Amino acid sequence: MPLVFFLLTVVTTLHIGSLHAIYFQGLGASVSSFSLWQRVVFGLPFCLTIMSIIASHELGHYLTARRYRVSTSLPMFIPFPFSIIGTLGAFILIKSPFPNRRSLIDIGLAGPLAGFIVCIPALFIGIATSRPTADLAAEGSFGLGEPLLLQAVAHWLWSGQPDQDFTLSPVGLAAWFGLLLTAINLLPIGQLDGGHATYALFRERAHRLSQIAFYALIPLSLLAPSWLFFALFTYLLGIRRPHPPTMHDDAPLTMSRKVLGLVGLAMFVVCFTPEPLKIGWGELLALFR
């Protein structure tokens, strides 16, 4: 079953990636004229980038869990052709308890760290191959929120064009999603990666921090409707109940794991954007009229 869903996700990301590439190159008027093979070629850069980011994230969890002899499922990819990226990411299921808080923070942060490392070169390539845009509204598109890392890379690569809007290339869009995926997973909520790390660091106090982070998503949803979806998603991940303890919860964390927690916080800060999709409630509701 994991292989089937992986292959389906390859197909959906190839399809969405081909559309992004065709429209990015200004060939949208003739999209139906391309053969299947041409669509595959168009879609490969986006597909390979986004699948590499997601796969590295999940393999980071999986391989670290194997090292600690924690039983997990294989990564399960989620195809979703009705989105701008063709997938909802992937997940693994933890089937046995965590031995201690060290294993919890290592397994929890291994995924975001691995995905983030793959994101960095993809971001540089993606922004370098993007193109300036005179007027986003004129193209009938909506804007994407710009995490601090994306802004820094764009400022460095496009230093001669300050405050210039640009249309992300397909690889750049995949890298942008990788940053968003990293930020969402690092939210200190429930069973998210950030929730695991928060419990490893703060134990019983983690549930209070988790609740604060969850309720902070509510005012964010007034700014960006997409956060309402993320709030519902995190609610389903167990915000109502405290994080379960590990088998040897009293075993102390070393300083290196506390530093790892700070690394996770730094990744969240540079990947987070308060408005992932720059579309307001009025514009969203207008789509359904």
PyMOL commands that set and color helices and strands:
alter all, ss='L'
color gray80, all
select helices_A, chain A and resi 2-24+28-33+36-67+101-128+137-139+148-157+170-185+193-223+226-236+255-271+281-286
alter helices_A, ss='H'
color red, helices_A
select strands_A, chain A and resi 76-79+87-91+131-132+143-144+166-167+277-278
alter strands_A, ss='S'
color yellow, strands_A
deselect
rebuild
show_as cartoon
